[in-house]
Amino acid sequence: MLTGARRFQGQLNFCIVVVEPYEHGMNRVFIKTKDERIRTKFLAHHDTHCVSDSNVALLARQMALHCALASQISQSLKLGGAPYASNSLERLRLLKRLRLRAEAERLAAAARPPEPYAGPPDLAHRVAIDDFNDYT
């Protein structure tokens, strides 16, 4: 939606990226937030940037992505849970927990004394891989 003189604006949920065109192919890009905590705690782009026309789209998309993640994390923290941002981050947390559990099991197995050697396995329990020798 176009409001005012050459100013683009969108729906404000938690954050909004505002792009104001200037003269000579330059643009002013900044973020407005509902909650000041989101801006100060989760966003690195809280300053106003002056960017050329060729780079404004990339910066605006990057800032919008950071705003979306920051608002999701802030909303999950308000509900009293762990900071949740996306399924991929939850998968990374699960992989880290699995890795820690596997390392703990490996260290526990290394701490146990080795079992005595039981000897070669029975021929009855061997896999029937050698049976093809009868046919050649």
N, C-alpha and C positions, 0 to 999 in steps of 0.2 A: 504494500500500500504506500502510495506517495503522499507525504504530508509536508506542508511548508514548501519552501523553495528548495527543490532538488535534495530532499532528505528521504532516505529509505528507512522504513521502520517495520517491525514485525510484532508478533504476539509475545508479550513478556510473561514467561512462566517463572523462571528464576534468574536467567541472564539474557541479555540481548547484545548483539554486536551491531554497533551503529557505524555506518559508513557515510561520511559527508564529503561530497566532491568539492574540490577547490579548483582554482585556476591553474593553468599550465600543466595539466595532467596529473595533479596530485590529489590525494584523498586523505581525510582525517578518519582514523579508525579507533574506536574506543568501546569499552564494555560498560553497560549499565546492569546493576544487579539489584534484586529485591533485598537480599540479605547481605549485609556488609561482611559477614564472616566468610561467605563464599569468595568474595573478592580478595580479602586479605590472607586467608588461610590456604585456599586451594588453587588460586589462579596466579600464574606468573605474569600474565599480560594485563596488569591493572593500570598501566600507563597509556596515555594517548600516543598513537603512532601516526606519522605522516608518511604515506606510501604512494608510490607511482601507480598509474593505471595498470601497468603490466603485472604488478605484484599484489594488487589489492585483493583479488579473488582468492589467491592462495592464503594470504594472511587471514582474511575473513573466515574462510573454511576452517583453518587451523584453530583460530580463536573460538569459533562456534563448537568445534569438537571438544576443546578443553572446557568450555562452559557446560556442555552437556554432561561430561564426566564429573565435573565439580558439583553440579546440581544433583546428580544421582548419588554421589558420595555423601553430600550434605543431607539429603533427604533420608538416606538410610541411617545416618548417625542420629538424626532427630528421632527416629523410631526406636532408638535404643539398641540397635544391633551393631554388628561389625560393619566396617565400611564396605559396601557392596557397589560395584560399578558395572560389571557385566559378567556374562557367563564365562568369557575367556579368563577373566581375573579369578573367578571361582575355580576354574580348571587348573590354573597355575597354583593356587593355594592347595588344591587337592594333590597335585603332583609333588609339591614340596613336602606335604605330610607323608605321602607314600615313600618319597626318597628318604626322609628321616626315619621312617619305620623300617625300611629295608636296611639302612645303615646300622640301626640298632640291632636288628636280627643278625646281621653279618658279624658285628662286634661280639654279640652274645655267643654265636657259633664259634668264633675264634677263641673265646675265653674258655670254652669247654675242652676237656682233654680229648684227643683223637680216639676214635674207636679202634679196637684191635683189628688186624687184617683177618678177614674171614676166609681167605683162600679163593680159588677160582670158582666161578658159578657152575652149577650142575649142568650137564648136557641136556637134561630134560627142560630146564628153564631157559636155555639159549634160544635165541631167535632162529628161525629156520632159514637163515640166509645161505648157509653152506650146503643146503640140499641140492642146489643146481649142479653140484659136482658129479652126482650120480648120472646125470643125463648127458654129459659131454664126453 
